[in-house]
Amino acid sequence: MAAKQECDIIVIGAGSAAFEAAVAARQGGAGRVVMLEKAPEAEYGGNARYSGTGFRFVHDGAKEIRQFVPDTPDDLFATMQINPYTSEDFAADLQRMTGGRMDAALAKTLVAESNGAVHWMRESGIQWEPLREHALVDGKRYFERGIALHVAGGGIGQLQQWRGLAEKLGVEIRFESPVCGIIGDMRAVEGVRVAAREGSYDLHARGVIACSGGFQANPEMRARYLPGATDFVKVRGTRHDTGEVTRHLLELGARAAGHWQSGHMSPIDANSPDFETPQHEDGRGNTQSRYDYPFGISVNALGQRFFDEGEAQHSYTYAKTGRAVLAQPGARAYQIYDQKGLARLRYPHHVASFEEAGDIAELARKIGLEPAVLRDTVERFNAACPAAPAFDPRRLDGRATRGIEPPKSNWANPIDAPPYRAYPVTGGITFTFGGVQIDSHARVMNVADQPIRGLYASGDIVGLFFHNYPSFTGQTRNAVFSRLAGHHAARAN
Ligand SMILES: Cc1cc2nc3c(=O)[nH]c(=O)nc-3n(C[C@H](O)[C@H](O)[C@H](O)COP(=O)(O)OP(=O)(O)OC[C@H]3O[C@@H](n4cnc5c(N)ncnc54)[C@H](O)[C@@H]3O)c2cc1C
């Protein structure tokens, strides 16, 4: 029989959502808080370990952002053009990206609490840096609305900072401690079963906060829920997010929510590892992301374009573009740039695989495409590019192709300045959209639409998004709902 132990609050996982919940619970007055992490210590941190840790949140513009980056030199900060991002902007982005399907109350909470949650992180001691993603024009750095900051040191930096805070508050972290069952029923939860190396045991608590991520690293669940080529998809983040806690919660009677047949899938280097794509050494972004497609064209293995590369800024299209690539023959495509496009690349590509050539036919031969077809695709694309309006990377410039399918709706410049480059890409899965339903206190709801007493959830385990995703909302969602979960779990009777 399993041994029995007790604490005040259990947090399942040791990714960013989990650390935020544990810290919030202690700050809210919880007693002994125990985090249970499946991974060994060297691999803890879940997807956050690989994350760029950019945050999207409501703010008033440059003056407010300055509070987060006081060490940025004045002359550099003066070049940063950071416009306000209002509650209406964020709400409209969520509504548009999710096809209006996102739970209205949760969307409202996410928007309303985003500013407070990110300031809470800052006030708790988390350090920040300006984002690498901006358009540099005439010496000025133009940031997209809502996204100007990431946590210093990227994914690992964020984890180390949260771990330091958690340990200072006396939070206990148990590695190699997979949760293999939930004690309770659809009315109330009293603890979890842990399959520790030295033997299984039951850990009882007043509150359980589930932060165990999505199911993207589980091929059986991908094949069961996701469409098409996702059975063999490369996993951008941790190998440990295999969805068993989600399954336990559903078996208990938690209500399923979010888009179960979808997930965040973005274009990555086709030669990426199967799991756990590495970050840059400075923590500023992931080495395998290929998000500059708005400044070139993308073709499939048949040499044909297959989506509108200029529909909007990549932050509004990248999470679905990986799915578009996965739907192509061989789940592969090539991003083609000329020198004008290459000059615009915002993500450092020095570690990328690519081929370069002085003309398009030679480039086609190098990447194994039919030269006549690729040349025809490029010539037809070039002929469809307009003379006006002028190219402007700071905004949707309306420089749209005419008379070709699919169109390129913005930034349509001819591919005519050699040498040309082709970057091979595939779609990589970041996280899944299906999960459990929570309410605005981060309480998990049951199939009878009642909160399950003592059970909370935050992070990718929550079913929230549909179809698409505005970049950098995952980390903000974690901070918002983990803070609420920790706060309410600490105060609940
Ligand atoms: C390459 C990459 C870049 C990204 N960049 C950004 C970005 O810039 N901005 C942004 O907002 N989002 C970004 N994301 C997404 C973001 O990182 C995730 O949404 C977020 O990390 C999810 O947090 P989480 O705590 O819910 O899950 P995770 O961080 O994945 O943590 C889940 C934890 O639970 C553990 N676990 C799983 N099962 C069990 C079990 N049975 N028992 C105990 N523990 C268990 C796992 O080991 C893991 O440590 C990125 C993701 C990736 C992969």
The ligand as an SDF file (V2000), in Angstrom:
LIG
                    3D

 53 58  0  0  0  0  0  0  0  0999 V2000
   10.3660   26.8720  -28.3310 C   0  0  0  0  0  0  0  0  0  0  0  0
    9.2560   27.5420  -27.5670 C   0  0  0  0  0  0  0  0  0  0  0  0
    9.2050   28.9350  -27.5220 C   0  0  0  0  0  0  0  0  0  0  0  0
    8.1670   29.5690  -26.8420 C   0  0  0  0  0  0  0  0  0  0  0  0
    8.1750   30.9300  -26.7320 N   0  0  0  0  0  0  0  0  0  0  0  0
    7.1830   31.5580  -26.0390 C   0  0  0  0  0  0  0  0  0  0  0  0
    7.2000   32.9710  -25.8200 C   0  0  0  0  0  0  0  0  0  0  0  0
    8.1540   33.6650  -26.1880 O   0  0  0  0  0  0  0  0  0  0  0  0
    6.1310   33.5160  -25.1700 N   0  0  0  0  0  0  0  0  0  0  0  0
    5.0750   32.7740  -24.7160 C   0  0  0  0  0  0  0  0  0  0  0  0
    4.1140   33.3300  -24.1910 O   0  0  0  0  0  0  0  0  0  0  0  0
    5.0700   31.4300  -24.8680 N   0  0  0  0  0  0  0  0  0  0  0  0
    6.0990   30.8190  -25.4910 C   0  0  0  0  0  0  0  0  0  0  0  0
    6.0940   29.4490  -25.6040 N   0  0  0  0  0  0  0  0  0  0  0  0
    4.9880   28.7130  -25.0000 C   0  0  0  0  0  0  0  0  0  0  0  0
    5.1730   28.6590  -23.4900 C   0  0  0  0  0  0  0  0  0  0  0  0
    6.5170   28.3270  -23.2150 O   0  0  0  0  0  0  0  0  0  0  0  0
    4.2480   27.6280  -22.8860 C   0  0  0  0  0  0  0  0  0  0  0  0
    2.9510   28.0120  -23.1790 O   0  0  0  0  0  0  0  0  0  0  0  0
    4.4440   27.5780  -21.3810 C   0  0  0  0  0  0  0  0  0  0  0  0
    5.7840   27.2880  -21.0610 O   0  0  0  0  0  0  0  0  0  0  0  0
    3.5570   26.5200  -20.7800 C   0  0  0  0  0  0  0  0  0  0  0  0
    3.7780   26.5290  -19.4080 O   0  0  0  0  0  0  0  0  0  0  0  0
    3.2620   25.3330  -18.4940 P   0  0  0  0  0  0  0  0  0  0  0  0
    3.8820   25.6280  -17.1610 O   0  0  0  0  0  0  0  0  0  0  0  0
    1.8190   25.1830  -18.6320 O   0  0  0  0  0  0  0  0  0  0  0  0
    3.8930   24.0330  -19.1390 O   0  0  0  0  0  0  0  0  0  0  0  0
    5.3750   23.5370  -19.1160 P   0  0  0  0  0  0  0  0  0  0  0  0
    6.3090   24.6980  -19.0470 O   0  0  0  0  0  0  0  0  0  0  0  0
    5.5450   22.6170  -20.2600 O   0  0  0  0  0  0  0  0  0  0  0  0
    5.5090   22.7570  -17.7410 O   0  0  0  0  0  0  0  0  0  0  0  0
    4.8220   21.5490  -17.4860 C   0  0  0  0  0  0  0  0  0  0  0  0
    5.6150   20.7610  -16.4660 C   0  0  0  0  0  0  0  0  0  0  0  0
    4.8410   19.6650  -15.9830 O   0  0  0  0  0  0  0  0  0  0  0  0
    5.6610   18.5270  -15.8810 C   0  0  0  0  0  0  0  0  0  0  0  0
    4.8150   17.3220  -15.9020 N   0  0  0  0  0  0  0  0  0  0  0  0
    4.1720   16.7620  -16.9570 C   0  0  0  0  0  0  0  0  0  0  0  0
    3.5100   15.6520  -16.5700 N   0  0  0  0  0  0  0  0  0  0  0  0
    3.7150   15.5210  -15.2330 C   0  0  0  0  0  0  0  0  0  0  0  0
    3.3120   14.5630  -14.2660 C   0  0  0  0  0  0  0  0  0  0  0  0
    2.5770   13.4880  -14.5870 N   0  0  0  0  0  0  0  0  0  0  0  0
    3.7220   14.7380  -12.9800 N   0  0  0  0  0  0  0  0  0  0  0  0
    4.5130   15.8000  -12.6120 C   0  0  0  0  0  0  0  0  0  0  0  0
    4.9480   16.7110  -13.5080 N   0  0  0  0  0  0  0  0  0  0  0  0
    4.5410   16.5880  -14.8020 C   0  0  0  0  0  0  0  0  0  0  0  0
    6.6080   18.6420  -17.0580 C   0  0  0  0  0  0  0  0  0  0  0  0
    7.7680   17.8830  -16.8700 O   0  0  0  0  0  0  0  0  0  0  0  0
    6.8810   20.1430  -17.0720 C   0  0  0  0  0  0  0  0  0  0  0  0
    7.9770   20.4990  -16.2590 O   0  0  0  0  0  0  0  0  0  0  0  0
    7.1490   28.7890  -26.2280 C   0  0  0  0  0  0  0  0  0  0  0  0
    7.2280   27.4030  -26.2320 C   0  0  0  0  0  0  0  0  0  0  0  0
    8.2840   26.7780  -26.8900 C   0  0  0  0  0  0  0  0  0  0  0  0
    8.3520   25.2680  -26.8570 C   0  0  0  0  0  0  0  0  0  0  0  0
  1  2  1  0
  2  3  1  0
  2 52  2  0
  3  4  2  0
  4  5  1  0
  4 50  1  0
  5  6  2  0
  6  7  1  0
  6 13  1  0
  7  8  2  0
  7  9  1  0
  9 10  1  0
 10 11  2  0
 10 12  1  0
 12 13  2  0
 13 14  1  0
 14 15  1  0
 14 50  1  0
 15 16  1  0
 16 17  1  0
 16 18  1  0
 18 19  1  0
 18 20  1  0
 20 21  1  0
 20 22  1  0
 22 23  1  0
 23 24  1  0
 24 25  2  0
 24 26  1  0
 24 27  1  0
 27 28  1  0
 28 29  2  0
 28 30  1  0
 28 31  1  0
 31 32  1  0
 32 33  1  0
 33 34  1  0
 33 48  1  0
 34 35  1  0
 35 36  1  0
 35 46  1  0
 36 37  1  0
 36 45  1  0
 37 38  2  0
 38 39  1  0
 39 40  1  0
 39 45  2  0
 40 41  1  0
 40 42  2  0
 42 43  1  0
 43 44  2  0
 44 45  1  0
 46 47  1  0
 46 48  1  0
 48 49  1  0
 50 51  2  0
 51 52  1  0
 52 53  1  0
M  END
$$$$
